[in-house]
Amino acid sequence: MVIRTRIRAILNQLALLAGAAAAIAYFSYQAFNGEHGIQAQHQFDQQKQDLGNELALLQKEHAALDRRVNLLRSQAIDPDMLDEKARDVLGLVHPNDEVVLLGK
């Protein structure tokens, strides 16, 4: 009887230890590979950096387009910009201009 009680106590301790080890292994795996784990954080950081670079590029493009739009406003029309747009829209050239046709 004493032997069975002792074996049962040892098995209970082993089961508890195995359960704790399994829980530690599960949570360690999730901390590294899980949806919010270390690898996911690195991917989010990389995506954040890529989107930041794209945002900077788009802001530069926006600023360039904004400068061109401001040149076409009626308060301060730039004669060169007006001439360029008129020629582009109407398809006209000045007699002193040299036209170079590029084959496509």
C-alpha positions as CSV (number, residue, x, y, z in Angstrom):
1,M,0.0,0.0,0.0
2,V,2.8,2.4,0.9
3,I,4.5,1.5,-2.4
4,R,1.4,2.4,-4.5
5,T,1.0,5.7,-2.6
6,R,4.7,6.6,-3.2
7,I,4.5,5.6,-6.9
8,R,1.3,7.7,-7.3
9,A,3.0,10.7,-5.6
10,I,6.0,10.4,-8.0
11,L,3.7,10.0,-11.0
12,N,1.7,13.1,-9.9
13,Q,4.9,15.1,-9.6
14,L,6.1,13.9,-13.1
15,A,2.7,14.7,-14.6
16,L,2.8,18.2,-13.1
17,L,6.4,18.7,-14.3
18,A,5.5,17.5,-17.8
19,G,2.4,19.8,-17.9
20,A,4.5,22.8,-16.8
21,A,7.2,22.0,-19.4
22,A,4.5,21.7,-22.1
23,A,3.0,25.0,-21.1
24,I,6.5,26.7,-21.1
25,A,7.2,25.2,-24.5
26,Y,3.9,26.4,-25.9
27,F,4.2,29.9,-24.7
28,S,7.9,30.1,-25.8
29,Y,6.9,29.0,-29.3
30,Q,4.0,31.6,-29.4
31,A,6.3,34.4,-28.1
32,F,8.7,33.8,-31.0
33,N,6.4,32.6,-33.9
34,G,3.0,33.7,-32.9
35,E,0.8,36.3,-34.5
36,H,2.2,39.0,-32.2
37,G,5.6,37.4,-31.6
38,I,9.2,38.5,-32.3
39,Q,9.2,37.6,-36.0
40,A,5.9,39.3,-36.6
41,Q,7.3,42.4,-34.9
42,H,10.2,42.4,-37.2
43,Q,7.9,42.1,-40.2
44,F,5.8,44.9,-38.9
45,D,8.9,47.1,-38.5
46,Q,10.0,46.3,-42.0
47,Q,6.6,47.1,-43.4
48,K,6.5,50.3,-41.4
49,Q,9.9,51.4,-42.9
50,D,8.8,50.5,-46.4
51,L,5.6,52.5,-46.1
52,G,7.5,55.4,-44.5
53,N,9.8,55.5,-47.6
54,E,6.9,55.3,-49.9
55,L,5.2,58.2,-48.0
56,A,8.3,60.4,-48.3
57,L,8.5,59.7,-52.1
58,L,4.8,60.6,-52.5
59,Q,5.2,63.7,-50.4
60,K,8.0,64.8,-52.7
61,E,5.9,64.2,-55.8
62,H,3.0,66.0,-54.2
63,A,5.2,69.0,-53.4
64,A,6.5,69.1,-57.0
65,L,3.0,68.9,-58.4
66,D,1.8,71.6,-56.0
67,R,4.6,73.9,-57.2
68,R,3.5,73.4,-60.8
69,V,-0.1,74.0,-60.0
70,N,0.8,77.2,-58.2
71,L,2.5,78.4,-61.3
72,L,-0.7,78.0,-63.3
73,R,-2.9,79.9,-60.8
74,S,-4.5,83.1,-62.1
75,Q,-2.8,85.2,-59.5
76,A,0.7,84.5,-60.7
77,I,0.8,82.9,-64.1
78,D,4.3,82.1,-65.2
79,P,4.6,83.0,-68.9
80,D,6.9,80.0,-69.6
81,M,4.5,77.5,-68.0
82,L,1.6,79.0,-69.9
83,D,3.5,78.9,-73.2
84,E,4.5,75.2,-72.5
85,K,0.9,74.2,-71.7
86,A,-0.6,76.0,-74.6
87,R,1.8,74.4,-77.1
88,D,1.2,71.0,-75.6
89,V,-2.6,71.3,-75.7
90,L,-2.8,73.0,-79.1
91,G,0.0,71.0,-80.7
92,L,1.7,74.2,-82.1
93,V,5.3,75.1,-82.3
94,H,7.1,78.4,-82.7
95,P,8.8,78.9,-86.1
96,N,12.2,79.2,-84.4
97,D,11.8,75.9,-82.4
98,E,13.6,72.8,-83.5
99,V,11.3,69.7,-83.4
100,V,12.8,66.3,-82.8
101,L,10.5,63.4,-83.5
102,L,11.3,60.3,-81.5
103,G,10.3,56.9,-82.9
104,K,8.2,54.8,-80.5
